[in-house]
């Protein structure tokens, strides 16, 4: 069985009620639920939450909320892997075998089902543990600067004169989705490692949403793209 797990706790701090905040006409979590369902990749699309309102809205958009996440897994420092493990273990206790799980983030309205499908196919056809959505940094990280006491210095001063085109390209987690074998999640394998397959997303489909400025930027990006999910 393949399952999608969408973590969505109720206690977000920087953007209150972020996971169900209105994003261009509907709760932002709805985008993740809808693309997961539309992909036809999953036997179950489950929202892991500790919040009754999030549970209600998630069910309205077609997700399952078979249990409420325990308080000890609902704090600011709870890792995503712990939430995925909790869901897999709950299903196992209820006689449901899980082969593959995909963690889909609740605030990722740019997800396209073709990348979800690519991730699953790549993982199935490999001996790796995970397939993780990543994207490239827009600027060479080797030329990053730091500011302290209004003084500016390079993190890597040895690259002061290095041409940008001569620097190695760097990538980061897209904050979109991560496929994994059930056993890999249960065994606490590290996803940022040689055990993961990178699924490269274009930068225009990636926007971290942690502040209200991020939120507004994401809305403008989504509008400029004409509604990503409608183009899939």
C-alpha positions in Angstrom: 0.0 0.0 0.0 1.1 3.6 -0.8 0.1 6.4 1.5 0.5 10.1 1.5 1.0 11.8 4.8 0.4 15.5 5.2 1.7 16.9 8.5 -0.5 19.8 9.7 -0.3 20.7 13.4 -2.5 23.5 14.7 0.1 25.5 16.6 2.1 27.3 13.9 3.7 30.4 15.4 5.0 32.8 12.7 1.8 32.5 10.6 -1.0 31.6 12.9 -3.3 28.8 11.6 -1.0 28.6 8.6 -2.0 25.2 7.4 -5.6 26.3 6.8 -5.1 29.9 6.0 -6.9 31.1 2.9 -4.6 30.9 -0.1 -6.3 32.5 -3.1 -9.7 31.2 -2.3 -9.2 28.0 -0.3 -7.2 26.7 2.6 -3.6 26.1 1.6 -3.7 22.5 2.8 -6.4 21.8 0.1 -3.8 22.1 -2.7 -1.7 19.3 -1.2 -4.7 17.1 -0.6 -6.1 17.6 -4.0 -2.9 16.9 -5.9 -2.3 13.8 -3.9 -5.8 12.5 -4.6 -5.6 13.5 -8.3 -2.3 11.8 -8.8 -3.9 8.3 -8.2 -0.6 7.2 -6.6 -2.0 6.7 -3.1 -4.3 4.2 -1.5 -4.8 6.6 1.4 -4.2 10.4 1.7 -3.9 11.0 5.5 -3.6 14.3 7.3 -1.7 14.0 10.6 -3.0 16.7 12.9 -3.7 17.6 16.5 -6.3 20.1 15.6 -10.1 19.6 15.2 -10.6 22.4 12.7 -7.7 21.2 10.5 -9.2 17.7 10.6 -12.6 18.9 9.6 -11.3 21.0 6.7 -9.0 18.2 5.5 -11.9 15.7 5.4 -14.0 18.2 3.4 -11.3 18.2 0.7 -11.1 14.4 0.7 -8.3 13.4 3.0 -8.6 10.9 5.8 -7.9 11.8 9.5 -8.2 8.4 11.2 -6.6 9.6 14.5 -5.4 12.7 16.2 -1.6 13.2 16.6 -0.4 12.9 20.2 0.6 16.1 22.0 4.2 14.9 22.3 4.4 15.0 18.5 2.8 18.4 18.1 5.5 20.7 19.4 7.7 23.3 17.7 10.6 20.8 17.6 8.9 17.7 16.3 10.6 16.3 13.2 8.7 15.4 10.1 10.1 11.8 10.2 8.6 11.3 13.7 5.1 12.3 12.3 5.5 9.9 9.3 6.6 7.1 11.6 3.7 7.7 13.9 1.2 7.4 11.0 2.9 4.3 9.6 2.9 2.7 13.1 -0.8 3.5 13.6 -1.7 1.8 10.3 0.4 -1.2 11.2 -1.3 -1.6 14.5 -4.6 -1.5 12.6 -3.5 -4.3 10.3 -2.7 -2.1 7.3 0.6 -2.8 5.6 2.5 0.2 4.2 5.1 -0.3 1.4 5.8 3.3 0.4 5.0 6.6 2.2 5.2 10.1 0.8 5.3 13.1 3.1 3.7 16.0 1.4 3.9 19.4 3.1 0.7 21.2 3.9 2.0 24.6 2.6 3.2 23.5 -0.9 0.6 24.8 -3.4 3.0 24.5 -6.3 3.2 20.7 -6.2 2.6 19.0 -9.5 1.5 15.4 -9.8 4.1 14.7 -12.5 6.9 15.2 -10.0 5.2 13.0 -7.4 4.9 10.3 -10.1 8.6 10.8 -11.0 9.7 10.5 -7.4 7.7 7.2 -7.0 9.0 5.7 -10.2 12.6 6.7 -9.5 12.4 5.2 -6.0 10.7 2.0 -7.1 13.4 1.4 -9.7 16.3 1.8 -7.3 17.8 0.4 -4.2 17.6 3.7 -2.5 15.5 4.6 0.6 14.1 8.0 -0.4 13.2 10.3 -3.3 13.3 13.9 -2.2 12.2 17.1 -4.0 15.1 19.6 -4.3 15.8 22.7 -6.2 18.9 24.7 -7.0 20.0 27.9 -5.2 19.5 31.0 -7.3 22.9 32.3 -6.5 26.2 30.6 -5.8 26.4 29.8 -2.0 30.2 30.1 -2.2 29.8 33.9 -2.6 27.4 34.3 0.4 28.1 37.1 2.8 27.4 37.5 6.5 26.7 40.7 8.4 27.7 41.2 12.0 27.8 44.6 13.8 27.2 46.2 10.5 30.3 44.7 9.1 30.2 42.5 6.0 32.4 39.4 5.3 32.3 36.5 3.0 31.6 33.0 4.3 34.1 31.7 1.8 36.6 34.5 1.1 38.7 32.2 -1.0 36.1 32.6 -3.7 36.2 36.4 -3.8 37.7 36.3 -7.3 36.2 33.1 -8.5 33.8 33.4 -11.4 30.2 32.3 -10.7 30.2 29.9 -13.6 33.3 28.2 -12.1 31.5 27.4 -8.8 29.8 24.1 -8.1 26.0 24.4 -8.2 24.3 23.8 -4.8 20.8 22.5 -4.0 18.4 22.6 -1.1 15.2 20.8 0.1 12.3 22.1 -1.9 9.9 21.8 1.1 7.5 20.0 -1.2 7.5 16.2 -0.8 9.6 13.2 0.2 8.9 9.6 -0.9 10.3 6.9 1.2 10.2 3.2 1.8 8.2 2.4 4.9 11.1 0.6 6.5 13.4 3.6 5.9 11.1 5.9 7.8 10.7 3.3 10.6 14.5 2.8 10.9 15.1 6.6 11.1 17.3 6.6 8.0 18.6 10.1 7.1 17.0 11.5 4.0 19.8 14.0 3.2 22.3 11.3 2.2 23.5 9.0 -0.5 20.4 6.9 0.2 18.2 9.6 -1.4 17.4 10.3 -5.0 17.0 14.0 -5.9 13.9 15.0 -7.8 14.8 18.3 -9.2 12.1 21.0 -9.3 12.4 24.2 -11.2 12.8 27.2 -8.9 9.6 28.8 -10.0 7.7 25.9 -8.4 9.4 26.4 -5.0 8.6 28.9 -2.3 9.2 28.4 1.4 6.4 29.9 3.4 7.4 30.9 6.9 6.5 34.6 7.0 3.7 36.8 5.7 6.1 38.2 3.1 6.7 34.6 1.9 2.9 34.1 1.8 2.3 37.1 -0.4 5.2 36.2 -2.7 3.7 32.7 -3.1 0.3 34.1 -4.0 1.8 36.4 -6.6 3.9 33.5 -8.0 0.8 31.2 -8.2 -1.2 33.9 -9.9 1.6 34.6 -12.4 1.7 30.9 -13.3 -2.1 30.9 -13.9 -2.8 28.3 -11.2 -0.2 25.6 -11.2 -2.5 22.7 -10.4 -4.8 23.6 -13.2 -1.9 23.3 -15.7 -1.0 19.7 -14.6 
